Amino acid sequence: MADGVVALAGRVFPQRSPLDLSARLAHFRDPWGIVALEDGQVAGFKLGYCDRPGRFYSWLGGVAPEFRRRGIATELMRLQHERCREVGYQRIRTHTTNARRTMLLLNIRAGFDIIGTTNSPGRGLKIVLERQLGPPERASVSSEP
Ligand SMILES: CC(C)(COP(=O)(O)OP(=O)(O)OC[C@H]1O[C@@H](n2cnc3c(N)ncnc32)[C@H](O)[C@@H]1OP(=O)(O)O)[C@@H](O)C(=O)NCCC(=O)NCCS
């Protein structure tokens, strides 16, 4: 499964150096991800970790080109936020760029606010977004007998 995520990350982000999951994720607490499978193949993934108490950092995600526009990224995000809420995170942070406009729009639609930007030499302008998480959604209990 991890190999499938690394292979898909290489296709989705060809400009990045090959994803070394263990090196990156070993430095952080609570690293986990969600994977979408189609006939046993990794069609999409979303990875993140706890970067400070109460805050989950949504680091990297992508969907294979042949599986796009089917709601996979939307569902991966929904599941990520649901789990974060369940395990007690108060907020989720993510970074994106103007070039990744689809992801920027998806994030805004999902309830993220733009809270700032960073601009470092070589890495360019990053848009910083955060979503506050409410309490876990509970199944409604009917008062009828
Ligand atoms: C961004 C990305 C994850 C979206 O994946 P996806 O599974 O196709 O997204 P969804 O199907 O959930 O799309 C949800 C909505 O986003 C919008 N959207 C998605 N792709 C779009 C596109 N290429 N152009 C315009 N709008 C788009 C649409 O409103 C879409 O809903 P609709 O299909 O009902 O119109 C995928 O395109 C991708 O992997 N891109 C390259 C990597 C990347 O940018 N990753 C994010 C940074 S870490």
The ligand as an ORCA input file, in Angstrom:
! r2SCAN-3c Opt
* xyz 0 1
  C      -6.719     18.581     -6.658
  C      -7.125     17.113     -6.786
  C      -6.663     16.364     -5.525
  C      -8.660     17.004     -6.935
  O      -9.017     15.621     -6.977
  P     -10.457     15.121     -7.500
  O     -10.708     13.783     -6.897
  O     -10.534     15.234     -8.967
  O     -11.428     16.196     -6.853
  P     -13.016     16.036     -6.712
  O     -13.542     15.106     -7.755
  O     -13.326     15.748     -5.297
  O     -13.459     17.504     -7.110
  C     -14.323     18.240     -6.318
  C     -14.612     19.546     -7.005
  O     -13.417     20.293     -7.191
  C     -13.529     21.011     -8.439
  N     -12.523     20.509     -9.369
  C     -11.811     19.363     -9.289
  N     -10.949     19.262    -10.317
  C     -11.126     20.380    -11.072
  C     -10.526     20.879    -12.269
  N      -9.547     20.200    -12.897
  N     -10.942     22.061    -12.742
  C     -11.912     22.758    -12.136
  N     -12.528     22.346    -10.983
  C     -12.132     21.185    -10.466
  C     -14.913     20.759     -8.971
  O     -15.807     21.714     -8.472
  C     -15.195     19.398     -8.381
  O     -16.548     19.094     -8.275
  P     -17.373     18.603     -9.587
  O     -16.550     17.528    -10.236
  O     -18.656     18.098     -8.994
  O     -17.530     19.812    -10.450
  C      -6.498     16.460     -8.050
  O      -6.835     17.250     -9.179
  C      -4.982     16.363     -7.984
  O      -4.448     15.363     -7.490
  N      -4.274     17.389     -8.476
  C      -2.813     17.425     -8.497
  C      -2.204     17.371     -7.125
  C      -2.655     18.497     -6.201
  O      -2.868     19.628     -6.619
  N      -2.759     18.145     -4.913
  C      -3.140     19.097     -3.889
  C      -1.941     19.779     -3.266
  S      -1.213     18.821     -1.964
*
